[in-house]
């Protein structure tokens, strides 16, 4: 994850800032309420934003990530399942920016 943490081209300040703000608001389980759980969720969300730059980060992703991490009890499995949902189950369009031009 160190390479991801240093890549400013895909993970802009705005993405990092939005994730940090939402971490503090996410209290879906005892695990996620801990510092360790918050860091796991941060890494999962940063990895998703890195792997899917057209999506980046969108509010609401934090709740999905937190539930997946809590249920699977694994940061890695939470990431894999989230990516599966985005790609295979076609949830990606739900998180894409909406064009406001007509």
Jmol script that loads the backbone (N, CA, C; Angstrom):
load data "model"
ATOM      1  N   UNK A   1       0.804  -1.205   0.000  1.00  0.00           N
ATOM      2  CA  UNK A   1       0.000   0.000   0.000  1.00  0.00           C
ATOM      3  C   UNK A   1       0.847   1.269   0.000  1.00  0.00           C
ATOM      4  N   UNK A   2       2.126   1.153   0.243  1.00  0.00           N
ATOM      5  CA  UNK A   2       2.980   2.332   0.265  1.00  0.00           C
ATOM      6  C   UNK A   2       3.019   3.020  -1.097  1.00  0.00           C
ATOM      7  N   UNK A   3       3.040   2.255  -2.188  1.00  0.00           N
ATOM      8  CA  UNK A   3       3.049   2.849  -3.524  1.00  0.00           C
ATOM      9  C   UNK A   3       1.773   3.639  -3.746  1.00  0.00           C
ATOM     10  N   UNK A   4       0.657   3.069  -3.325  1.00  0.00           N
ATOM     11  CA  UNK A   4      -0.622   3.760  -3.468  1.00  0.00           C
ATOM     12  C   UNK A   4      -0.616   5.050  -2.664  1.00  0.00           C
ATOM     13  N   UNK A   5      -0.097   5.007  -1.456  1.00  0.00           N
ATOM     14  CA  UNK A   5      -0.113   6.181  -0.594  1.00  0.00           C
ATOM     15  C   UNK A   5       0.674   7.348  -1.180  1.00  0.00           C
ATOM     16  N   UNK A   6       1.667   7.069  -2.007  1.00  0.00           N
ATOM     17  CA  UNK A   6       2.507   8.135  -2.544  1.00  0.00           C
ATOM     18  C   UNK A   6       2.058   8.630  -3.917  1.00  0.00           C
ATOM     19  N   UNK A   7       1.119   7.965  -4.564  1.00  0.00           N
ATOM     20  CA  UNK A   7       0.711   8.323  -5.922  1.00  0.00           C
ATOM     21  C   UNK A   7      -0.300   9.466  -5.889  1.00  0.00           C
ATOM     22  N   UNK A   8       0.160  10.667  -6.165  1.00  0.00           N
ATOM     23  CA  UNK A   8      -0.700  11.849  -6.139  1.00  0.00           C
ATOM     24  C   UNK A   8      -1.482  12.042  -7.432  1.00  0.00           C
ATOM     25  N   UNK A   9      -1.130  11.314  -8.497  1.00  0.00           N
ATOM     26  CA  UNK A   9      -1.840  11.503  -9.758  1.00  0.00           C
ATOM     27  C   UNK A   9      -3.221  10.872  -9.721  1.00  0.00           C
ATOM     28  N   UNK A  10      -3.350   9.757  -9.066  1.00  0.00           N
ATOM     29  CA  UNK A  10      -4.653   9.094  -8.968  1.00  0.00           C
ATOM     30  C   UNK A  10      -5.374   9.428  -7.675  1.00  0.00           C
ATOM     31  N   UNK A  11      -4.619   9.584  -6.630  1.00  0.00           N
ATOM     32  CA  UNK A  11      -5.220   9.850  -5.323  1.00  0.00           C
ATOM     33  C   UNK A  11      -4.967  11.300  -4.939  1.00  0.00           C
ATOM     34  N   UNK A  12      -5.833  12.143  -5.393  1.00  0.00           N
ATOM     35  CA  UNK A  12      -5.688  13.573  -5.170  1.00  0.00           C
ATOM     36  C   UNK A  12      -5.945  13.927  -3.701  1.00  0.00           C
ATOM     37  N   UNK A  13      -5.596  15.152  -3.363  1.00  0.00           N
ATOM     38  CA  UNK A  13      -5.872  15.640  -2.008  1.00  0.00           C
ATOM     39  C   UNK A  13      -7.368  15.576  -1.727  1.00  0.00           C
ATOM     40  N   UNK A  14      -8.182  15.912  -2.717  1.00  0.00           N
ATOM     41  CA  UNK A  14      -9.639  15.908  -2.536  1.00  0.00           C
ATOM     42  C   UNK A  14     -10.147  14.515  -2.177  1.00  0.00           C
ATOM     43  N   UNK A  15      -9.671  13.494  -2.879  1.00  0.00           N
ATOM     44  CA  UNK A  15     -10.092  12.119  -2.585  1.00  0.00           C
ATOM     45  C   UNK A  15      -9.668  11.732  -1.174  1.00  0.00           C
ATOM     46  N   UNK A  16      -8.421  11.994  -0.829  1.00  0.00           N
ATOM     47  CA  UNK A  16      -7.924  11.654   0.515  1.00  0.00           C
ATOM     48  C   UNK A  16      -8.705  12.393   1.597  1.00  0.00           C
ATOM     49  N   UNK A  17      -9.004  13.658   1.346  1.00  0.00           N
ATOM     50  CA  UNK A  17      -9.730  14.473   2.314  1.00  0.00           C
ATOM     51  C   UNK A  17     -11.157  13.960   2.506  1.00  0.00           C
ATOM     52  N   UNK A  18     -11.834  13.640   1.411  1.00  0.00           N
ATOM     53  CA  UNK A  18     -13.208  13.127   1.504  1.00  0.00           C
ATOM     54  C   UNK A  18     -13.249  11.803   2.258  1.00  0.00           C
ATOM     55  N   UNK A  19     -12.288  10.941   1.989  1.00  0.00           N
ATOM     56  CA  UNK A  19     -12.229   9.662   2.705  1.00  0.00           C
ATOM     57  C   UNK A  19     -11.998   9.909   4.190  1.00  0.00           C
ATOM     58  N   UNK A  20     -11.063  10.784   4.523  1.00  0.00           N
ATOM     59  CA  UNK A  20     -10.777  11.072   5.939  1.00  0.00           C
ATOM     60  C   UNK A  20     -12.002  11.608   6.666  1.00  0.00           C
ATOM     61  N   UNK A  21     -12.734  12.497   6.024  1.00  0.00           N
ATOM     62  CA  UNK A  21     -13.954  13.050   6.646  1.00  0.00           C
ATOM     63  C   UNK A  21     -14.984  11.957   6.892  1.00  0.00           C
ATOM     64  N   UNK A  22     -15.150  11.069   5.910  1.00  0.00           N
ATOM     65  CA  UNK A  22     -16.167  10.033   6.039  1.00  0.00           C
ATOM     66  C   UNK A  22     -15.777   8.931   7.019  1.00  0.00           C
ATOM     67  N   UNK A  23     -14.489   8.722   7.229  1.00  0.00           N
ATOM     68  CA  UNK A  23     -14.068   7.716   8.207  1.00  0.00           C
ATOM     69  C   UNK A  23     -14.622   8.048   9.584  1.00  0.00           C
ATOM     70  N   UNK A  24     -14.539   9.297   9.939  1.00  0.00           N
ATOM     71  CA  UNK A  24     -15.002   9.726  11.264  1.00  0.00           C
ATOM     72  C   UNK A  24     -16.514   9.560  11.427  1.00  0.00           C
ATOM     73  N   UNK A  25     -17.237   9.529  10.321  1.00  0.00           N
ATOM     74  CA  UNK A  25     -18.703   9.410  10.363  1.00  0.00           C
ATOM     75  C   UNK A  25     -19.180   7.967  10.292  1.00  0.00           C
ATOM     76  N   UNK A  26     -18.272   7.041  10.072  1.00  0.00           N
ATOM     77  CA  UNK A  26     -18.661   5.653   9.847  1.00  0.00           C
ATOM     78  C   UNK A  26     -18.482   4.845  11.117  1.00  0.00           C
ATOM     79  N   UNK A  27     -19.575   4.413  11.682  1.00  0.00           N
ATOM     80  CA  UNK A  27     -19.550   3.650  12.933  1.00  0.00           C
ATOM     81  C   UNK A  27     -20.478   2.446  12.808  1.00  0.00           C
ATOM     82  N   UNK A  28     -20.234   1.609  11.817  1.00  0.00           N
ATOM     83  CA  UNK A  28     -21.148   0.507  11.534  1.00  0.00           C
ATOM     84  C   UNK A  28     -20.924  -0.728  12.399  1.00  0.00           C
ATOM     85  N   UNK A  29     -19.760  -0.842  13.025  1.00  0.00           N
ATOM     86  CA  UNK A  29     -19.490  -2.001  13.884  1.00  0.00           C
ATOM     87  C   UNK A  29     -18.419  -1.639  14.894  1.00  0.00           C
ATOM     88  N   UNK A  30     -18.286  -2.484  15.904  1.00  0.00           N
ATOM     89  CA  UNK A  30     -17.247  -2.262  16.914  1.00  0.00           C
ATOM     90  C   UNK A  30     -15.863  -2.269  16.270  1.00  0.00           C
ATOM     91  N   UNK A  31     -15.657  -3.140  15.287  1.00  0.00           N
ATOM     92  CA  UNK A  31     -14.363  -3.211  14.604  1.00  0.00           C
ATOM     93  C   UNK A  31     -14.039  -1.895  13.905  1.00  0.00           C
ATOM     94  N   UNK A  32     -14.996  -1.329  13.212  1.00  0.00           N
ATOM     95  CA  UNK A  32     -14.778  -0.099  12.450  1.00  0.00           C
ATOM     96  C   UNK A  32     -14.613   1.100  13.376  1.00  0.00           C
ATOM     97  N   UNK A  33     -15.118   1.021  14.582  1.00  0.00           N
ATOM     98  CA  UNK A  33     -14.966   2.125  15.536  1.00  0.00           C
ATOM     99  C   UNK A  33     -13.546   2.245  16.067  1.00  0.00           C
ATOM    100  N   UNK A  34     -12.747   1.191  15.911  1.00  0.00           N
ATOM    101  CA  UNK A  34     -11.371   1.216  16.428  1.00  0.00           C
ATOM    102  C   UNK A  34     -10.453   1.940  15.446  1.00  0.00           C
ATOM    103  N   UNK A  35      -9.307   2.366  15.941  1.00  0.00           N
ATOM    104  CA  UNK A  35      -8.298   3.006  15.089  1.00  0.00           C
ATOM    105  C   UNK A  35      -7.855   2.035  13.993  1.00  0.00           C
ATOM    106  N   UNK A  36      -7.649   0.784  14.368  1.00  0.00           N
ATOM    107  CA  UNK A  36      -7.235  -0.234  13.390  1.00  0.00           C
ATOM    108  C   UNK A  36      -8.308  -0.417  12.304  1.00  0.00           C
ATOM    109  N   UNK A  37      -9.558  -0.484  12.715  1.00  0.00           N
ATOM    110  CA  UNK A  37     -10.654  -0.639  11.758  1.00  0.00           C
ATOM    111  C   UNK A  37     -10.772   0.551  10.830  1.00  0.00           C
ATOM    112  N   UNK A  38     -10.572   1.753  11.371  1.00  0.00           N
ATOM    113  CA  UNK A  38     -10.610   2.962  10.546  1.00  0.00           C
ATOM    114  C   UNK A  38      -9.493   2.941   9.503  1.00  0.00           C
ATOM    115  N   UNK A  39      -8.313   2.490   9.898  1.00  0.00           N
ATOM    116  CA  UNK A  39      -7.189   2.406   8.967  1.00  0.00           C
ATOM    117  C   UNK A  39      -7.416   1.335   7.905  1.00  0.00           C
ATOM    118  N   UNK A  40      -8.021   0.230   8.282  1.00  0.00           N
ATOM    119  CA  UNK A  40      -8.362  -0.802   7.295  1.00  0.00           C
ATOM    120  C   UNK A  40      -9.319  -0.232   6.253  1.00  0.00           C
ATOM    121  N   UNK A  41     -10.325   0.468   6.732  1.00  0.00           N
ATOM    122  CA  UNK A  41     -11.304   1.057   5.818  1.00  0.00           C
ATOM    123  C   UNK A  41     -10.639   2.110   4.927  1.00  0.00           C
ATOM    124  N   UNK A  42      -9.750   2.922   5.487  1.00  0.00           N
ATOM    125  CA  UNK A  42      -9.032   3.921   4.695  1.00  0.00           C
ATOM    126  C   UNK A  42      -8.252   3.247   3.566  1.00  0.00           C
ATOM    127  N   UNK A  43      -7.543   2.178   3.903  1.00  0.00           N
ATOM    128  CA  UNK A  43      -6.744   1.484   2.884  1.00  0.00           C
ATOM    129  C   UNK A  43      -7.618   0.867   1.796  1.00  0.00           C
ATOM    130  N   UNK A  44      -8.739   0.285   2.174  1.00  0.00           N
ATOM    131  CA  UNK A  44      -9.648  -0.301   1.181  1.00  0.00           C
ATOM    132  C   UNK A  44     -10.179   0.789   0.257  1.00  0.00           C
ATOM    133  N   UNK A  45     -10.618   1.901   0.810  1.00  0.00           N
ATOM    134  CA  UNK A  45     -11.178   2.983  -0.006  1.00  0.00           C
ATOM    135  C   UNK A  45     -10.119   3.621  -0.902  1.00  0.00           C
ATOM    136  N   UNK A  46      -8.911   3.788  -0.393  1.00  0.00           N
ATOM    137  CA  UNK A  46      -7.829   4.322  -1.225  1.00  0.00           C
ATOM    138  C   UNK A  46      -7.476   3.355  -2.352  1.00  0.00           C
ATOM    139  N   UNK A  47      -7.475   2.062  -2.045  1.00  0.00           N
ATOM    140  CA  UNK A  47      -7.153   1.061  -3.070  1.00  0.00           C
ATOM    141  C   UNK A  47      -8.218   1.044  -4.164  1.00  0.00           C
ATOM    142  N   UNK A  48      -9.472   1.165  -3.784  1.00  0.00           N
ATOM    143  CA  UNK A  48     -10.541   1.204  -4.781  1.00  0.00           C
ATOM    144  C   UNK A  48     -10.412   2.459  -5.637  1.00  0.00           C
ATOM    145  N   UNK A  49     -10.172   3.594  -5.005  1.00  0.00           N
ATOM    146  CA  UNK A  49     -10.002   4.845  -5.756  1.00  0.00           C
ATOM    147  C   UNK A  49      -8.803   4.759  -6.692  1.00  0.00           C
ATOM    148  N   UNK A  50      -7.761   4.082  -6.267  1.00  0.00           N
ATOM    149  CA  UNK A  50      -6.558   3.921  -7.084  1.00  0.00           C
ATOM    150  C   UNK A  50      -6.825   2.997  -8.272  1.00  0.00           C
ATOM    151  N   UNK A  51      -7.503   1.897  -8.008  1.00  0.00           N
ATOM    152  CA  UNK A  51      -7.770   0.907  -9.064  1.00  0.00           C
ATOM    153  C   UNK A  51      -8.836   1.363 -10.054  1.00  0.00           C
ATOM    154  N   UNK A  52      -9.705   2.249  -9.616  1.00  0.00           N
ATOM    155  CA  UNK A  52     -10.791   2.720 -10.468  1.00  0.00           C
ATOM    156  C   UNK A  52     -10.782   4.254 -10.499  1.00  0.00           C
ATOM    157  N   UNK A  53      -9.803   4.841 -11.184  1.00  0.00           N
ATOM    158  CA  UNK A  53      -9.672   6.300 -11.166  1.00  0.00           C
ATOM    159  C   UNK A  53     -10.874   7.045 -11.757  1.00  0.00           C
ATOM    160  N   UNK A  54     -11.636   6.400 -12.627  1.00  0.00           N
ATOM    161  CA  UNK A  54     -12.826   7.058 -13.171  1.00  0.00           C
ATOM    162  C   UNK A  54     -13.922   7.183 -12.118  1.00  0.00           C
ATOM    163  N   UNK A  55     -13.877   6.341 -11.109  1.00  0.00           N
ATOM    164  CA  UNK A  55     -14.821   6.411 -10.000  1.00  0.00           C
ATOM    165  C   UNK A  55     -14.231   7.260  -8.882  1.00  0.00           C
ATOM    166  N   UNK A  56     -12.989   6.992  -8.522  1.00  0.00           N
ATOM    167  CA  UNK A  56     -12.375   7.714  -7.409  1.00  0.00           C
ATOM    168  C   UNK A  56     -13.030   7.306  -6.108  1.00  0.00           C
ATOM    169  N   UNK A  57     -13.553   8.289  -5.399  1.00  0.00           N
ATOM    170  CA  UNK A  57     -14.260   8.029  -4.147  1.00  0.00           C
ATOM    171  C   UNK A  57     -15.571   8.786  -4.159  1.00  0.00           C
ATOM    172  N   UNK A  58     -16.594   8.147  -3.650  1.00  0.00           N
ATOM    173  CA  UNK A  58     -17.923   8.746  -3.593  1.00  0.00           C
ATOM    174  C   UNK A  58     -18.513   8.464  -2.214  1.00  0.00           C
ATOM    175  N   UNK A  59     -19.200   9.450  -1.655  1.00  0.00           N
ATOM    176  CA  UNK A  59     -19.838   9.219  -0.360  1.00  0.00           C
ATOM    177  C   UNK A  59     -20.759   8.019  -0.462  1.00  0.00           C
ATOM    178  N   UNK A  60     -20.753   7.226   0.551  1.00  0.00           N
ATOM    179  CA  UNK A  60     -21.540   6.007   0.579  1.00  0.00           C
ATOM    180  C   UNK A  60     -20.664   4.777   0.435  1.00  0.00           C
ATOM    181  N   UNK A  61     -19.543   4.945  -0.235  1.00  0.00           N
ATOM    182  CA  UNK A  61     -18.615   3.825  -0.382  1.00  0.00           C
ATOM    183  C   UNK A  61     -18.075   3.401   0.974  1.00  0.00           C
ATOM    184  N   UNK A  62     -17.964   4.350   1.894  1.00  0.00           N
ATOM    185  CA  UNK A  62     -17.457   4.059   3.227  1.00  0.00           C
ATOM    186  C   UNK A  62     -18.343   3.058   3.962  1.00  0.00           C
ATOM    187  N   UNK A  63     -19.654   3.177   3.792  1.00  0.00           N
ATOM    188  CA  UNK A  63     -20.556   2.260   4.486  1.00  0.00           C
ATOM    189  C   UNK A  63     -20.473   0.851   3.904  1.00  0.00           C
ATOM    190  N   UNK A  64     -20.364   0.749   2.588  1.00  0.00           N
ATOM    191  CA  UNK A  64     -20.221  -0.558   1.951  1.00  0.00           C
ATOM    192  C   UNK A  64     -18.910  -1.205   2.400  1.00  0.00           C
ATOM    193  N   UNK A  65     -17.821  -0.451   2.343  1.00  0.00           N
ATOM    194  CA  UNK A  65     -16.519  -0.985   2.752  1.00  0.00           C
ATOM    195  C   UNK A  65     -16.541  -1.417   4.214  1.00  0.00           C
ATOM    196  N   UNK A  66     -17.135  -0.617   5.075  1.00  0.00           N
ATOM    197  CA  UNK A  66     -17.137  -0.952   6.503  1.00  0.00           C
ATOM    198  C   UNK A  66     -17.921  -2.227   6.784  1.00  0.00           C
ATOM    199  N   UNK A  67     -19.036  -2.407   6.112  1.00  0.00           N
ATOM    200  CA  UNK A  67     -19.828  -3.629   6.313  1.00  0.00           C
ATOM    201  C   UNK A  67     -19.063  -4.844   5.790  1.00  0.00           C
ATOM    202  N   UNK A  68     -18.460  -4.708   4.619  1.00  0.00           N
ATOM    203  CA  UNK A  68     -17.709  -5.830   4.053  1.00  0.00           C
ATOM    204  C   UNK A  68     -16.524  -6.223   4.933  1.00  0.00           C
ATOM    205  N   UNK A  69     -15.803  -5.237   5.454  1.00  0.00           N
ATOM    206  CA  UNK A  69     -14.676  -5.524   6.343  1.00  0.00           C
ATOM    207  C   UNK A  69     -15.169  -6.200   7.621  1.00  0.00           C
ATOM    208  N   UNK A  70     -16.272  -5.710   8.158  1.00  0.00           N
ATOM    209  CA  UNK A  70     -16.804  -6.273   9.405  1.00  0.00           C
ATOM    210  C   UNK A  70     -17.316  -7.694   9.218  1.00  0.00           C
ATOM    211  N   UNK A  71     -18.032  -7.934   8.138  1.00  0.00           N
ATOM    212  CA  UNK A  71     -18.626  -9.250   7.904  1.00  0.00           C
ATOM    213  C   UNK A  71     -17.559 -10.293   7.585  1.00  0.00           C
ATOM    214  N   UNK A  72     -16.604  -9.921   6.736  1.00  0.00           N
ATOM    215  CA  UNK A  72     -15.570 -10.881   6.342  1.00  0.00           C
ATOM    216  C   UNK A  72     -14.437 -10.960   7.355  1.00  0.00           C
ATOM    217  N   UNK A  73     -14.366  -9.948   8.235  1.00  0.00           N
ATOM    218  CA  UNK A  73     -13.280  -9.832   9.211  1.00  0.00           C
ATOM    219  C   UNK A  73     -11.923  -9.808   8.534  1.00  0.00           C
ATOM    220  N   UNK A  74     -11.882  -9.196   7.331  1.00  0.00           N
ATOM    221  CA  UNK A  74     -10.645  -9.142   6.560  1.00  0.00           C
ATOM    222  C   UNK A  74     -10.643  -7.928   5.644  1.00  0.00           C
ATOM    223  N   UNK A  75      -9.624  -7.140   5.772  1.00  0.00           N
ATOM    224  CA  UNK A  75      -9.443  -5.981   4.893  1.00  0.00           C
ATOM    225  C   UNK A  75      -9.323  -6.432   3.437  1.00  0.00           C
ATOM    226  N   UNK A  76      -8.547  -7.472   3.213  1.00  0.00           N
ATOM    227  CA  UNK A  76      -8.316  -7.964   1.849  1.00  0.00           C
ATOM    228  C   UNK A  76      -9.598  -8.500   1.225  1.00  0.00           C
ATOM    229  N   UNK A  77     -10.337  -9.307   1.979  1.00  0.00           N
ATOM    230  CA  UNK A  77     -11.586  -9.861   1.460  1.00  0.00           C
ATOM    231  C   UNK A  77     -12.616  -8.764   1.221  1.00  0.00           C
ATOM    232  N   UNK A  78     -12.643  -7.772   2.109  1.00  0.00           N
ATOM    233  CA  UNK A  78     -13.547  -6.639   1.908  1.00  0.00           C
ATOM    234  C   UNK A  78     -13.257  -5.925   0.602  1.00  0.00           C
ATOM    235  N   UNK A  79     -11.972  -5.719   0.315  1.00  0.00           N
ATOM    236  CA  UNK A  79     -11.569  -5.070  -0.933  1.00  0.00           C
ATOM    237  C   UNK A  79     -11.971  -5.918  -2.144  1.00  0.00           C
ATOM    238  N   UNK A  80     -11.671  -7.204  -2.089  1.00  0.00           N
ATOM    239  CA  UNK A  80     -11.967  -8.093  -3.221  1.00  0.00           C
ATOM    240  C   UNK A  80     -13.468  -8.136  -3.501  1.00  0.00           C
ATOM    241  N   UNK A  81     -14.261  -8.267  -2.467  1.00  0.00           N
ATOM    242  CA  UNK A  81     -15.715  -8.324  -2.658  1.00  0.00           C
ATOM    243  C   UNK A  81     -16.243  -6.996  -3.183  1.00  0.00           C
ATOM    244  N   UNK A  82     -15.726  -5.885  -2.677  1.00  0.00           N
ATOM    245  CA  UNK A  82     -16.172  -4.568  -3.151  1.00  0.00           C
ATOM    246  C   UNK A  82     -15.846  -4.424  -4.642  1.00  0.00           C
ATOM    247  N   UNK A  83     -14.646  -4.807  -5.036  1.00  0.00           N
ATOM    248  CA  UNK A  83     -14.276  -4.738  -6.458  1.00  0.00           C
ATOM    249  C   UNK A  83     -15.155  -5.666  -7.292  1.00  0.00           C
ATOM    250  N   UNK A  84     -15.456  -6.839  -6.777  1.00  0.00           N
ATOM    251  CA  UNK A  84     -16.350  -7.774  -7.465  1.00  0.00           C
ATOM    252  C   UNK A  84     -17.711  -7.121  -7.691  1.00  0.00           C
ATOM    253  N   UNK A  85     -18.241  -6.491  -6.664  1.00  0.00           N
ATOM    254  CA  UNK A  85     -19.541  -5.831  -6.788  1.00  0.00           C
ATOM    255  C   UNK A  85     -19.499  -4.702  -7.827  1.00  0.00           C
ATOM    256  N   UNK A  86     -18.434  -3.915  -7.785  1.00  0.00           N
ATOM    257  CA  UNK A  86     -18.315  -2.797  -8.723  1.00  0.00           C
ATOM    258  C   UNK A  86     -18.199  -3.269 -10.168  1.00  0.00           C
ATOM    259  N   UNK A  87     -17.418  -4.306 -10.394  1.00  0.00           N
ATOM    260  CA  UNK A  87     -17.126  -4.745 -11.766  1.00  0.00           C
ATOM    261  C   UNK A  87     -18.123  -5.794 -12.261  1.00  0.00           C
ATOM    262  N   UNK A  88     -18.234  -6.890 -11.542  1.00  0.00           N
ATOM    263  CA  UNK A  88     -19.033  -8.014 -12.017  1.00  0.00           C
ATOM    264  C   UNK A  88     -20.531  -7.795 -11.838  1.00  0.00           C
ATOM    265  N   UNK A  89     -20.898  -7.202 -10.742  1.00  0.00           N
ATOM    266  CA  UNK A  89     -22.320  -6.971 -10.475  1.00  0.00           C
ATOM    267  C   UNK A  89     -22.781  -5.590 -10.945  1.00  0.00           C
ATOM    268  N   UNK A  90     -21.916  -4.939 -11.692  1.00  0.00           N
ATOM    269  CA  UNK A  90     -22.230  -3.673 -12.363  1.00  0.00           C
ATOM    270  C   UNK A  90     -22.732  -2.568 -11.423  1.00  0.00           C
ATOM    271  N   UNK A  91     -22.100  -2.456 -10.253  1.00  0.00           N
ATOM    272  CA  UNK A  91     -22.434  -1.363  -9.335  1.00  0.00           C
ATOM    273  C   UNK A  91     -21.635  -0.101  -9.636  1.00  0.00           C
ATOM    274  N   UNK A  92     -20.626  -0.210 -10.499  1.00  0.00           N
ATOM    275  CA  UNK A  92     -19.769   0.929 -10.808  1.00  0.00           C
ATOM    276  C   UNK A  92     -20.554   2.172 -11.236  1.00  0.00           C
ATOM    277  N   UNK A  93     -21.555   2.052 -12.117  1.00  0.00           N
ATOM    278  CA  UNK A  93     -22.293   3.260 -12.534  1.00  0.00           C
ATOM    279  C   UNK A  93     -22.957   4.021 -11.383  1.00  0.00           C
ATOM    280  N   UNK A  94     -23.227   3.333 -10.289  1.00  0.00           N
ATOM    281  CA  UNK A  94     -23.834   4.003  -9.133  1.00  0.00           C
ATOM    282  C   UNK A  94     -22.916   5.045  -8.520  1.00  0.00           C
ATOM    283  N   UNK A  95     -21.607   4.884  -8.741  1.00  0.00           N
ATOM    284  CA  UNK A  95     -20.626   5.760  -8.114  1.00  0.00           C
ATOM    285  C   UNK A  95     -19.934   6.701  -9.090  1.00  0.00           C
ATOM    286  N   UNK A  96     -20.276   6.613 -10.354  1.00  0.00           N
ATOM    287  CA  UNK A  96     -19.655   7.501 -11.345  1.00  0.00           C
ATOM    288  C   UNK A  96     -20.206   8.910 -11.209  1.00  0.00           C
ATOM    289  N   UNK A  97     -19.370   9.915 -11.450  1.00  0.00           N
ATOM    290  CA  UNK A  97     -19.865  11.297 -11.415  1.00  0.00           C
ATOM    291  C   UNK A  97     -20.969  11.481 -12.466  1.00  0.00           C
ATOM    292  N   UNK A  98     -21.965  12.245 -12.120  1.00  0.00           N
ATOM    293  CA  UNK A  98     -23.081  12.495 -13.029  1.00  0.00           C
ATOM    294  C   UNK A  98     -22.798  13.775 -13.803  1.00  0.00           C
ATOM    295  N   UNK A  99     -22.995  13.715 -15.097  1.00  0.00           N
ATOM    296  CA  UNK A  99     -22.822  14.901 -15.925  1.00  0.00           C
ATOM    297  C   UNK A  99     -24.036  15.800 -15.768  1.00  0.00           C
ATOM    298  N   UNK A 100     -23.779  17.082 -15.555  1.00  0.00           N
ATOM    299  CA  UNK A 100     -24.890  18.026 -15.399  1.00  0.00           C
ATOM    300  C   UNK A 100     -25.182  18.777 -16.667  1.00  0.00           C
ATOM    301  N   UNK A 101     -24.450  18.483 -17.748  1.00  0.00           N
ATOM    302  CA  UNK A 101     -24.703  19.156 -19.017  1.00  0.00           C
ATOM    303  C   UNK A 101     -25.809  18.437 -19.773  1.00  0.00           C
ATOM    304  N   UNK A 102     -26.607  19.220 -20.441  1.00  0.00           N
ATOM    305  CA  UNK A 102     -27.722  18.657 -21.207  1.00  0.00           C
ATOM    306  C   UNK A 102     -27.426  18.710 -22.672  1.00  0.00           C
TER     307      UNK A 102
END
end "model"
wireframe off; spacefill off
backbone 0.3
color backbone group
